Amino acid sequence: HRRGTSCGVLRKASGLVEIQGRSGVMRRCMRLRPLLSLAARRASTTRSEAAADALASFREELRQHGGGATTLEVSGKVATIWLDQPAKANALSGKMMAELSDAVANLEQLCAGAYRSPPLFGGGDDGDNGDADVPLSAVLLRGRGRHFCAGVIHT
């Protein structure tokens, strides 16, 4: 313990620091770096949760604007996302954007954990194409009627 200081660090061991205060009492304290790291992780989680809540709220607000529909169909290993508002050349409304986001989330859930390794091209000696565990081989985005998508409808 040095004169003129409130405490001195005597020993560092396994993430803890022993500190001797002016009264001579020894205390064990966590090192500052792990504490800051823990605080940063908690703040990051809080920000992520707040962002997810804001995004969910925004999606619900979008659902109130416009017509049309976005649907997801899965047939075998091919998924098709349909934009369905042919009277307006399938222009995306707020409702359709929220439904498109839902369709993508459903595809992510369908494919989560399915890829143990990248799909193989050509397969092995047994004639296996190597992608038997892959739930989807293709995702198509299509528009009903004569037009694919004319853009976004401002509401």
MARBADREN-558329 format. One record per residue: residue number from 1; residue in one letter; x, y negated, z negated of N, C-alpha, C in turn. Coordinates in steps of 0.001 Angstrom, whole numbers, plus 524288, in hexadecimal, padded with zeros to 5 digits. Atoms other than C-alpha are relative to their C-alpha. Layout:
! residues N
REC NUM A X Y Z X Y Z X Y Z;
...
//
This chain:
! residues 155
REC 1 H 80350 80492 80000 80000 80000 80000 80379 7FB34 80000;
REC 2 R 7FCC5 804B2 7FFB1 805CB 7F317 80454 7FD4D 7FB7F 7FD38;
REC 3 R 80204 8048C 802B9 80430 7E69E 7FC9F 7FD76 7FC49 803F5;
REC 4 G 802A4 803BF 7FCAC 7FA94 7DCDF 80275 7FC1A 8026F 803CD;
REC 5 T 803E8 7FD80 7FCA6 7F258 7E6E3 80987 7FBEE 80287 7FC8A;
REC 6 S 80427 7FDBE 8032F 7E56C 7EC45 80509 80081 805E0 7FF97;
REC 7 C 7FF5C 7FA62 8004C 7E8E2 7FA35 80836 8044D 801AE 803BA;
REC 8 G 7FC04 7FDE8 7FC8A 7F2F5 802A6 80EC3 7FE7A 80568 801CB;
REC 9 V 80115 7FACC 7FDFC 7F1B3 80E8E 8175D 80476 80379 7FE59;
REC 10 L 7FBEF 7FC8F 801ED 7F904 81999 810F7 800B5 804D6 80367;
REC 11 R 7FF69 7FB2A 7FD10 7F612 82575 8193C 7FB71 800A3 803C5;
REC 12 K 8040F 7FEB3 7FC33 7EEAF 82947 82582 7FFF7 805E7 80093;
REC 13 A 80067 7FA59 7FF4A 7E9A8 83720 8266F 7FA95 8015A 80203;
REC 14 S 804CE 7FDD4 7FDBA 7DF2F 83DA2 82ECA 7FB97 7FC08 80088;
REC 15 G 8040D 803DD 7FF0E 7D7EF 8313A 8326E 7FE8D 7FCC5 7FB4C;
REC 16 L 8011C 8030D 804B1 7D79D 82C10 82486 804CA 7FCD1 7FE8D;
REC 17 V 7FBC1 80355 801CF 7DFC4 8214A 81E9E 7FF69 7FF60 7FA1F;
REC 18 E 80023 800F9 805A3 7E35B 82088 81045 801DB 7FA72 7FF15;
REC 19 I 7FEC4 80578 80102 7E359 81294 80B7A 80052 7FF2F 7FA20;
REC 20 Q 7FF7F 80158 80582 7E846 80D9D 7FE77 7FEB8 7FA3F 7FF7D;
REC 21 G 8019D 80560 800C4 7E147 8014D 7FA39 8032C 7FD5E 7FBBB;
REC 22 R 7FD25 802FE 803F6 7E621 7F6BB 7F0D9 7FFAA 80285 7FAA8;
REC 23 S 800A0 7FD94 80520 7E0CB 7FE3C 7E551 802EE 80527 7FF98;
REC 24 G 7FD15 7FB21 80011 7E8F8 809F9 7E923 7FCAB 804BD 80124;
REC 25 V 80384 7FBA1 7FEE9 7DD10 81242 7EC4B 800B7 801C0 805A3;
REC 26 M 7FF6C 7FDD1 7FABE 7DECC 81B3F 7F7D4 7FA92 80101 80246;
REC 27 R 804E7 7FEF2 7FD46 7D3C4 81BEE 801C3 8013C 80276 80540;
REC 28 R 7FF79 7FDCB 7FAC0 7D209 823F3 80DE8 7FBFA 7FD68 80383;
REC 29 C 8036D 8029D 7FC47 7CC59 81CFA 81993 800C7 8026C 80560;
REC 30 M 7FF63 7FE3C 7FA9A 7C9B2 820F0 82773 80337 7FC01 802F8;
REC 31 R 7FD1A 80399 7FCB0 7D2CE 81B3A 83173 7FC2F 7FCEA 8034F;
REC 32 L 80378 8038E 7FD3E 7CCF0 80FF5 838EF 7FEB5 801EA 80580;
REC 33 R 800F0 7FE67 7FA95 7CE6C 815AE 846A9 7FB88 803F9 8007E;
REC 34 P 8047A 7FC72 7FF92 7C55D 82172 8447D 7FAD0 7FD62 7FEB7;
REC 35 L 804CF 802C6 80152 7BB69 8186F 83E1E 7FE20 7FCB2 8048F;
REC 36 L 80174 8033A 7FB88 7BBB1 80F1C 849AA 7FE0A 80360 8047D;
REC 37 S 801A5 7FC73 7FBDB 7BAA1 81A78 8531A 7FA7D 801FF 7FEF9;
REC 38 L 80532 7FE2B 80177 7AECD 81FBA 84BC8 7FBFB 7FBAE 800CE;
REC 39 A 80393 8046B 7FF54 7A882 8123D 84BAE 7FEFC 7FEF9 805C7;
REC 40 A 800A6 800DA 7FA61 7AAE3 810C4 85A51 7FC7B 8042E 80261;
REC 41 R 80359 7FBCE 7FDF5 7A4B5 81E10 85D0E 7FA50 7FF1B 7FE74;
REC 42 R 8055E 80101 801BE 798CA 81A96 854E8 7FDA0 7FB6F 802FF;
REC 43 A 801F2 80483 7FD16 7977F 80D5A 85BAA 7FECF 80189 8059D;
REC 44 S 800D7 7FE38 7FAA4 798D4 813E8 868F6 7FB00 80331 80060;
REC 45 T 804C3 7FCDA 80012 78E2F 81DB3 8657A 7FB3E 7FC81 7FF72;
REC 46 T 80453 8039D 800C6 7857A 812AD 860C9 7FEDB 7FD07 80504;
REC 47 R 800C1 802C1 7FB0B 787BF 80B24 86D78 7FD91 8039F 8040B;
REC 48 S 80223 7FC3C 7FC43 784E7 8176C 87574 7FA3A 800F3 7FEF7;
REC 49 E 8057B 7FF2A 8015B 77842 819C5 86E18 7FCC0 7FB37 80163;
REC 50 A 802CD 804CE 7FEB1 77450 80B85 86FCE 7FF52 7FF88 805E6;
REC 51 A 8005F 80035 7FA4A 7774E 80C40 87E62 7FBFB 803E7 801FF;
REC 52 A 803D2 7FC08 7FE64 76F5D 818CB 87FC0 7FA76 7FE29 7FECD;
REC 53 D 80529 8020C 80166 763E9 81275 8789D 7FE56 7FBAD 803BF;
REC 54 A 80133 80444 7FC62 764BC 80664 88152 7FEA2 80222 80564;
REC 55 L 80114 7FDA2 7FAEC 7652B 80EE0 88D8B 7FAA2 8029A 8000D;
REC 56 A 80525 7FD7F 80055 75955 816C5 88923 7FBA8 7FBEA 80013;
REC 57 S 803D9 80438 80018 751EE 80A2C 8865F 7FF63 7FD95 8056E;
REC 58 F 8001C 8023B 7FABC 7559D 804C2 893C7 7FD20 803A1 803C5;
REC 59 R 802BB 7FC39 7FCA4 750FB 81145 89A75 7FA1C 7FFB9 7FF27;
REC 60 E 80599 80048 8011F 743DF 8105A 89399 7FDA3 7FB06 8023F;
REC 61 E 801E9 804E0 7FDB0 7428C 80239 89806 7FF92 80087 805F0;
REC 62 L 80026 7FF36 7FA57 745D1 8061C 8A614 7FB32 80318 801B1;
REC 63 R 80473 7FCA8 7FE9B 73AFA 81054 8A5F8 7FAF8 7FCDC 800CF;
REC 64 Q 804AE 8033D 7FF99 73102 80542 8A50D 7FFB3 7FD08 80529;
REC 65 H 7FFBD 80343 7FB4C 73528 7FF25 8B20D 7FFBE 8033B 804F9;
REC 66 G 80060 7FDB7 7FACC 73067 803BF 8BF3A 7FD87 80555 80022;
REC 67 G 80270 7FAF1 7FF20 72B0D 81013 8C506 803DF 803CE 8024E;
REC 68 G 7FCB4 7FBFA 7FDB8 7301D 81BA2 8CC80 8016A 80415 7FBFA;
REC 69 A 7FE5B 7FBD2 80387 73650 8279E 8C6AC 8053F 80226 801C5;
REC 70 T 7FB2B 7FD2A 7FEED 74345 82EA7 8C5D4 7FF55 8054B 7FD6C;
REC 71 T 800BF 7FAC6 80226 74264 83D51 8C428 804BE 80362 80118;
REC 72 L 7FBB6 7FC45 7FF7E 74C29 84846 8C273 7FDA9 8055D 800F9;
REC 73 E 80199 7FAA5 7FECE 74A07 85586 8C8C0 804E1 80357 8004C;
REC 74 V 7FB9A 7FC60 7FFC1 7532A 86114 8C6F1 7FE08 8050C 80273;
REC 75 S 80159 7FB2B 7FD51 7527D 86C93 8D037 80509 8030B 800D9;
REC 76 G 7FB1F 7FD04 7FFB1 75CF4 876E3 8CE93 8047F 7FCC3 7FDE0;
REC 77 K 7FB71 8030C 801AB 76A10 86FF9 8CDF1 8001B 7FA96 80273;
REC 78 V 80055 80524 7FD8F 7654D 86399 8D4C8 7FC01 7FCB7 7FD0D;
REC 79 A 80383 803B7 8028B 75F77 85807 8CD8A 7FEF4 7FB93 803D5;
REC 80 T 80170 8045F 7FCA1 75821 84D69 8D4D5 7FD6C 7FBD5 7FCAA;
REC 81 I 8026C 80485 80288 75525 83FFE 8CF59 7FD16 7FD19 80450;
REC 82 W 8034A 80288 7FC20 749D3 839FD 8D6CD 7FEA3 7FA76 7FE58;
REC 83 L 801E9 80553 800AC 7474B 82B62 8D804 7FAC2 7FFD4 802C9;
REC 84 D 8053B 7FF9A 7FDC6 738AF 82A44 8DA35 7FD0C 7FAD8 7FF83;
REC 85 Q 802F9 804D7 7FF7C 73391 81CE7 8DE08 80026 7FE6C 805CB;
REC 86 P 7FF78 800DB 7FA5C 7321E 81DD3 8ECDB 7FD81 7FAF3 801F3;
REC 87 A 80284 804DA 7FE4A 72917 811F5 8EDEA 803C0 7FB5E 7FFB1;
REC 88 K 7FC20 80434 8008D 734A7 8097E 8E9BA 80565 801EF 8018E;
REC 89 A 7FB1B 7FDD0 7FDF1 73F1D 81146 8F104 80369 80231 7FB9E;
REC 90 N 7FD5E 7FD91 8047A 742AB 81815 8E42C 80394 7FC47 7FD05;
REC 91 A 7FCFE 803C4 80313 7480B 80B81 8DE58 7FF53 80152 7FA3C;
REC 92 L 8000F 7FE82 80589 74B8A 80DF1 8D01D 7FD4D 7FBE2 7FCAB;
REC 93 S 80273 80357 803ED 74285 80822 8C5EC 802AB 80116 7FAC8;
REC 94 G 7FDDA 7FF07 80536 7461A 80715 8B795 7FE89 8055F 7FE00;
REC 95 K 801DE 7FAD6 801A7 73DDD 81322 8B4D6 8032C 80448 802A2;
REC 96 M 7FD09 7FC09 7FD21 744FE 81AC5 8BF69 805AA 80048 7FE16;
REC 97 M 7FA9B 7FFFD 80207 75252 81685 8BA11 8004F 802FA 7FADB;
REC 98 A 8000E 7FD30 80500 74EC3 81B7A 8AC7B 7FF54 805D7 800F0;
REC 99 E 800CA 7FA7B 7FECD 749E3 82843 8B24E 804D4 80264 80292;
REC 100 L 7FB22 7FE21 7FDA5 75660 8297D 8BA63 8040B 80116 7FBC1;
REC 101 S 7FC79 7FF28 8046C 75E35 827FC 8ADDF 7FE88 804F8 7FD0B;
REC 102 D 801D1 7FB35 80291 755DA 832A9 8A79E 80187 804D3 80328;
REC 103 A 7FEA8 7FB8F 7FCA4 7582A 83B9B 8B354 805CE 8014B 7FF98;
REC 104 V 7FA5A 7FF1D 80082 766EB 839C6 8B261 8013C 80260 7FAAA;
REC 105 A 7FF30 7FDC2 8053C 7666B 83C81 8A3B3 7FE63 805C1 7FFE9;
REC 106 N 801B2 7FA89 7FFBB 75ECE 84908 8A67B 803F7 80357 802EF;
REC 107 L 7FBF8 7FD23 7FD1E 7690E 84D25 8B07F 804D5 800D9 7FCA0;
REC 108 E 7FB76 7FF79 80379 773EF 84A88 8A6A0 7FF0C 8044B 7FBFC;
REC 109 Q 8013F 7FBEA 803CC 76D11 8531F 89C9F 80013 80560 80288;
REC 110 L 80013 7FB0A 7FD38 76B24 85DC4 8A6B6 80587 80206 800FB;
REC 111 C 7FAA8 7FE75 7FE9A 7798F 85DBF 8AA4F 803C1 80015 7FB5D;
REC 112 A 7FC7C 8005A 80487 77F33 85B9A 89C9E 8022A 80558 7FE8D;
REC 113 G 7FD6E 7FB3B 801B2 788FE 86603 8994C 8000A 80454 80401;
REC 114 A 80046 7FBD6 7FC1E 786C1 86D9B 8A5D2 8052E 800E0 802C9;
REC 115 Y 7FB23 7FF94 7FD0E 79413 86AF1 8ABCF 80471 801A6 7FC70;
REC 116 R 7FB84 7FE2E 8030A 79E6D 8735D 8A575 8050B 7FED2 802E6;
REC 117 S 7FB88 8015F 7FCB6 7A7A0 8708C 8B0C1 7FDCB 7FDB5 804FC;
REC 118 P 80207 80223 7FB18 7A6A3 86981 8BDBD 7FDDC 8045F 8036D;
REC 119 P 8021F 7FBF6 7FC90 79E3E 870E6 8C79A 80424 801F6 803CC;
REC 120 L 7FC38 7FDA0 7FC72 7A5FA 87A3D 8D003 7FDE3 7FFE9 8058C;
REC 121 F 8018A 7FFE0 7FA86 7A5C7 879A1 8DEC4 801D9 80522 80251;
REC 122 G 7FE82 7FB1C 7FD83 7A59A 886B1 8E5D0 7FF73 804BA 7FC87;
REC 123 G 800C3 7FBA4 80395 7A4C5 88F39 8D9AD 80497 803B0 7FFBA;
REC 124 G 7FBDB 7FC2F 800D8 7ACC7 89ADD 8D58C 7FF36 804D3 80352;
REC 125 D 80034 7FB27 7FCFF 7AEA5 8A8B1 8DA86 7FABB 802AD 7FFB0;
REC 126 D 804FE 7FD4B 800B2 7A179 8AD1F 8D54F 7FB89 7FD57 802F1;
REC 127 G 80402 802AA 7FCFB 79A2F 8A3CF 8DE4B 7FCFD 7FBF3 7FCE8;
REC 128 D 8029E 803DD 80348 795EE 89B3C 8D301 80184 7FA93 801E3;
REC 129 N 7FEBB 80546 7FE37 794EB 88D03 8D6FF 80232 7FC9A 7FBAD;
REC 130 G 7FD71 802D6 8043B 79A01 888C6 8C9A9 7FCA8 7FBFA 7FD4F;
REC 131 D 8032B 8040C 8027E 78EC3 87FAC 8C65A 7FAD2 8021C 7FDEA;
REC 132 A 804D4 7FD9A 801ED 784AC 88915 8C0C5 7FE04 7FD4F 7FB14;
REC 133 D 801AC 80294 804CD 78488 88191 8B3E0 7FEBA 7FA3C 800D0;
REC 134 V 8011E 80577 7FEE1 782DB 87456 8BA89 7FA2B 7FF81 8012C;
REC 135 P 805A4 80049 7FF40 77480 87066 8B962 7FE6A 7FD55 80519;
REC 136 L 80160 802D5 7FB40 774B0 86737 8C527 80497 7FFDB 803C2;
REC 137 S 7FC08 80095 7FBF2 77C06 86706 8D1F9 7FF96 7FAB7 802AA;
REC 138 A 800C6 80502 7FD57 77624 85A64 8D736 7FBAA 7FCE8 7FD5A;
REC 139 V 8041B 8038E 801B8 76E2D 84E97 8D335 7FEDE 7FC69 8049A;
REC 140 L 801A2 80348 7FBA3 76685 847A0 8DDD4 7FCD8 7FB6F 7FDEC;
REC 141 L 80326 80497 8013B 760E9 839EB 8DCD6 7FD1C 7FEA4 80501;
REC 142 R 8031B 800BB 7FB48 755BD 83833 8E663 7FB9A 7FC27 7FEFF;
REC 143 G 80473 80385 80044 74AF7 82E93 8E95E 7FB66 80240 802F4;
REC 144 R 804BB 7FE23 7FD51 73CFC 83226 8ECDC 7FEB8 7FC38 80477;
REC 145 G 80187 80348 7FB91 737D7 82D25 8F9CE 80488 7FF23 803BC;
REC 146 R 7FC2A 80112 7FBE3 74000 826E1 90481 80500 7FD70 7FE07;
REC 147 H 7FB7F 802F9 801EB 74980 81F2C 8FBF7 80271 802B2 7FB49;
REC 148 F 7FD4F 7FDDF 80496 753CA 8234B 8F239 7FF0F 7FC77 7FB52;
REC 149 C 800A7 803C3 80445 75439 81729 8E97D 80142 7FA96 80217;
REC 150 A 7FF56 80540 7FDE2 75270 808EE 8ED32 8027A 7FC3C 7FC1D;
REC 151 G 7FD91 8036E 803DB 7590E 80395 8E105 7FD08 8000E 7FADF;
REC 152 V 8026C 8008C 80524 7535B 7FE7C 8D458 7FB9D 7FC06 8005A;
REC 153 I 8045C 803AB 8004F 7463E 7F80E 8D1EA 800D7 7FC97 7FB35;
REC 154 H 7FF73 803A0 8046B 747B4 7EBE0 8C968 7FA97 7FEDF 7FDD2;
REC 155 T 80516 800E8 8027A 73C79 7EB33 8BFC5 80080 7FC33 7FB95;
//
